[in-house]
Structure formats: structure tokens, C-alpha cells
Amino acid sequence: MSLSTSNKFGKISIGEEAVQIVASHAASECYGVVDLVSRRFSENFNLLMGKTRRSRGVVVQIVDNFIYIEVYVVLKVGVNVEAVKKSLSDAVRFSVETFTGMRVKHVHVNVVGIRV
């Protein structure tokens, strides 16, 4: 499904994968984030085979033009987990809202692990 909006320039449609790429890039730039990881076996298998997706570690659902985002991350040892989760959520929300021009309903950050 894609996001659709209209303005004086016409109708604009943005696909889920584009939103995933923007969210993934914003999440990987945050302090304390070591890596984004996928929860799907097929994506992890493709990573082993050398094929990477730029939107790895992010799941986007669009329901009635509301955006719901889940991010799966590995954090750095020694960081305040709650502070990094809040910062990550705010950064992803800001980036996606700026990119799409629409409101993000919810960003859920899942910490999968902690690495040096």
C-alpha cells in the first residue's frame, strides 16, 4: 500500500519501501545505534549471500494514511537504552514526517541486542 496526498501541484503517492529507506537511514544515523537487524529469516539469509536491502530493520505499515513504524536495532554497550530509544523514535518520526508531509502515528523501537 502507498501513501496518497493531494496538493496544488497534483496527487502524490509514496510507497512503503521509500518510507522504510528514509526511516532506516534516520535510525542508522542516531547515536548509540550499532546496527539495524531484520526480524525475517529471508532477509538475514539474503544478507549472508551478499544481497543487502537499504530498508533492513524497519517495518512500515500504512493504515488509512496513518504511518506505523517498527525499528529493530542493536545498541552500543554503555548507552542509556531509554534515552537512545526516545532519541531514535523522535529522529525517525521527524525524518519520515518531513519526507512524506504526513503524520506518523506511532514509532516503536525494539532493542534486539547490545554490542561493543
Secondary structure as UniProt FT lines:
FT   STRAND          2..7
FT   TURN            8..9
FT   STRAND          10..15
FT   HELIX           16..28
FT   TURN            31..32
FT   STRAND          33..36
FT   HELIX           41..48
FT   TURN            49..50
FT   TURN            54..57
FT   STRAND          58..63
FT   TURN            64..65
FT   STRAND          66..76
FT   TURN            77..78
FT   HELIX           81..100
FT   STRAND          104..115
//
